[in-house]
Amino acid sequence: MTTIESEIVSRDARLRLRLAEAADEPFLHNLFKSVKGVQLAAAGLPPAMLDLVLAQQYRAQVEGHAAQCPAAQSLIILRDGAPVGRLLLDRAAQRWHAVDLALLPGARNAGVGREIMQAVATAAREQGAEVLSLAVATTNEDAIRFYVRLGFRDVADEATASHRTMERSLAC
């Protein structure tokens, strides 16, 4: 039986993926806070209120992803054995969909996301998928540029006011 660790392999030996476990919940919650907390802190909420809002939004995100992509796998991104991020990945036969990619601040702009997404694209192609897709917030210009550099293109007819759908063809 193959495992996610043997199916999606980074060229960087320091990086690997493993399935998330119940014990990862505190890490995942803190990861969410590191991504969304900066955005919400700009609203000037008192710290206790900010923590409450972040906890509610985290629960809403987890429930929303579970409802929209019930087959998606939550994968912990490890660098030198320590968790530095999470990839939520829905792996259908012909189309793999990156539901969410989040990295701790110290792992951003360090090649981790690029390497993980390249490993995902390679594994998807090897397993017969034709497309790797994702949705990105229209306001997240850094992420949009990142995905364009990786070969993703807009799917204009699937865009919404809040998100852009992007795809990368995996044809050889």
C-alpha positions as CSV (number, residue, x, y, z in Angstrom):
1,M,0.0,0.0,0.0
2,T,1.4,3.4,-0.9
3,T,1.3,6.4,1.4
4,I,1.1,10.1,0.7
5,E,4.8,10.3,1.7
6,S,5.7,7.9,-1.1
7,E,3.3,9.4,-3.7
8,I,4.2,13.1,-3.3
9,V,8.0,13.5,-2.9
10,S,9.9,16.8,-2.9
11,R,13.2,17.1,-4.7
12,D,14.4,18.9,-1.5
13,A,15.1,16.1,1.0
14,R,14.4,18.4,3.9
15,L,10.7,18.8,2.8
16,R,8.1,16.1,3.1
17,L,4.4,15.7,3.5
18,R,2.4,13.5,5.9
19,L,-1.3,13.1,6.7
20,A,-2.5,15.4,9.4
21,E,-3.5,13.7,12.7
22,A,-5.7,14.8,15.6
23,A,-2.6,15.8,17.5
24,D,-1.9,18.4,14.7
25,E,-4.9,20.5,15.7
26,P,-3.0,23.1,17.8
27,F,-0.5,23.5,15.0
28,L,-3.2,24.0,12.4
29,H,-5.1,26.5,14.6
30,N,-1.9,28.5,15.2
31,L,-1.0,28.3,11.4
32,F,-4.5,29.8,10.7
33,K,-3.9,32.5,13.2
34,S,-0.5,33.3,11.6
35,V,-2.1,33.8,8.2
36,K,-5.4,35.5,9.1
37,G,-4.4,37.2,12.3
38,V,-2.4,39.9,10.5
39,Q,-5.3,40.7,8.3
40,L,-7.8,40.9,11.2
41,A,-5.4,42.8,13.5
42,A,-5.6,45.7,11.1
43,A,-9.2,46.1,12.2
44,G,-8.0,47.2,15.6
45,L,-9.9,44.7,17.7
46,P,-8.9,44.1,21.3
47,P,-6.7,41.0,21.7
48,A,-9.4,38.9,23.4
49,M,-12.0,39.8,20.7
50,L,-9.4,39.1,18.0
51,D,-8.7,35.6,19.4
52,L,-12.5,34.9,19.5
53,V,-13.0,36.0,15.9
54,L,-10.0,34.0,14.8
55,A,-11.3,30.9,16.6
56,Q,-14.7,31.3,15.0
57,Q,-13.2,31.8,11.5
58,Y,-10.9,28.8,11.9
59,R,-13.9,26.6,12.8
60,A,-15.9,28.0,9.9
61,Q,-13.0,27.3,7.5
62,V,-12.6,23.7,8.7
63,E,-16.3,23.0,8.4
64,G,-16.5,24.8,5.0
65,H,-13.7,22.8,3.6
66,A,-15.1,19.5,4.9
67,A,-18.5,20.3,3.4
68,Q,-17.2,21.5,0.0
69,C,-14.3,19.0,-0.4
70,P,-15.1,16.0,1.7
71,A,-12.5,13.8,0.0
72,A,-9.7,16.3,0.5
73,Q,-6.7,15.2,2.5
74,S,-5.1,17.5,5.1
75,L,-1.3,17.2,4.7
76,I,1.3,18.6,7.1
77,I,4.3,20.1,5.4
78,L,7.5,19.3,7.3
79,R,10.8,20.9,6.9
80,D,13.6,19.1,8.6
81,G,10.9,17.1,10.5
82,A,9.2,20.2,11.9
83,P,5.7,21.3,10.7
84,V,5.9,24.5,8.7
85,G,2.6,24.4,6.8
86,R,-0.4,22.6,5.6
87,L,-1.8,21.6,2.2
88,L,-5.4,20.6,1.8
89,L,-5.5,18.5,-1.4
90,D,-8.4,16.9,-3.2
91,R,-7.1,14.2,-5.5
92,A,-9.6,13.1,-8.1
93,A,-8.6,10.9,-11.0
94,Q,-8.3,13.5,-13.7
95,R,-8.1,16.7,-11.6
96,W,-6.2,17.4,-8.4
97,H,-7.3,20.5,-6.6
98,A,-5.2,22.4,-4.0
99,V,-8.0,23.6,-1.7
100,D,-5.6,25.5,0.7
101,L,-1.9,26.0,1.1
102,A,-0.7,27.8,4.2
103,L,2.8,28.3,5.5
104,L,4.2,29.7,8.8
105,P,5.9,33.1,8.3
106,G,9.4,31.6,8.6
107,A,8.7,29.2,5.7
108,R,7.3,31.9,3.3
109,N,9.4,33.2,0.5
110,A,11.9,30.4,1.2
111,G,11.0,28.1,-1.7
112,V,8.9,25.7,0.4
113,G,5.6,26.5,-1.3
114,R,7.2,26.3,-4.8
115,E,8.8,23.0,-4.0
116,I,5.7,21.4,-2.5
117,M,3.5,22.6,-5.4
118,Q,6.0,21.3,-8.0
119,A,6.0,17.9,-6.1
120,V,2.2,17.8,-6.2
121,A,2.1,18.6,-9.9
122,T,4.7,15.9,-10.6
123,A,2.8,13.3,-8.5
124,A,-0.6,14.3,-10.1
125,R,0.9,13.9,-13.6
126,E,2.4,10.5,-12.7
127,Q,-0.9,9.3,-11.4
128,G,-2.8,10.3,-14.5
129,A,-4.3,13.7,-13.6
130,E,-4.5,16.2,-16.4
131,V,-5.1,19.4,-14.4
132,L,-4.0,20.8,-11.1
133,S,-6.4,23.6,-10.0
134,L,-6.9,26.0,-7.1
135,A,-8.8,29.1,-6.0
136,V,-7.1,32.1,-4.7
137,A,-8.5,35.3,-3.1
138,T,-8.7,38.1,-5.7
139,T,-7.0,40.4,-3.1
140,N,-4.1,38.0,-2.5
141,E,-1.8,39.5,-5.2
142,D,1.4,37.8,-3.9
143,A,-0.3,34.4,-4.1
144,I,-1.6,35.1,-7.6
145,R,1.9,36.1,-8.8
146,F,3.3,33.0,-7.1
147,Y,0.9,30.7,-8.9
148,V,1.4,32.4,-12.3
149,R,5.2,31.8,-11.9
150,L,4.3,28.1,-11.3
151,G,2.4,27.9,-14.6
152,F,-1.1,28.4,-13.4
153,R,-3.6,30.4,-15.6
154,D,-6.9,32.0,-14.8
155,V,-10.1,30.2,-15.6
156,A,-12.1,33.4,-16.3
157,D,-15.6,31.8,-16.4
158,E,-15.1,30.3,-12.9
159,A,-14.0,33.5,-11.2
160,T,-16.2,35.0,-8.5
161,A,-16.0,38.4,-6.8
162,S,-13.9,37.0,-4.0
163,H,-11.8,34.3,-5.7
164,R,-10.0,33.5,-8.9
165,T,-9.9,29.9,-10.2
166,M,-6.6,29.0,-11.6
167,E,-5.4,25.8,-13.4
168,R,-2.1,24.3,-14.5
169,S,-2.2,21.8,-17.3
170,L,-0.2,18.6,-16.5
171,A,0.0,17.4,-20.1
172,C,3.5,16.4,-21.1
